[in-house]
Amino acid sequence: MSQEYVMSIAQEAVLTALMVAGPLLIISLLVGLGISIFQATTQIQEQTLTFVPKIIAIFLGLLIFGNWMLNLMIGLTTRLFTQISTLGM
């Protein structure tokens, strides 16, 4: 197994992790930004106000993007397991 092969596997794994985490992180960022703008305009300085909307938004994001995210992870895992058989000892 060459160094380039290992690096390509690592690169694919990192890219898959970013693609899986990306939509939920963007949703969380946008909801947090919206709530902070709301807090700044209304001068409500409640610390716990951001948690419940973010949790609901992440849950809705999982419902929307969950199938796509799972297919990405299954695809990576399948490719890795099929490449294991070609490596040999």
Summary of the structure (lengths in Angstrom):
residues: 89
radius of gyration: 19.4
end to end distance: 10.0
largest distance: 65.4
contacts: 193
relative contact order: 0.12
helix: 91%
strand: 0%
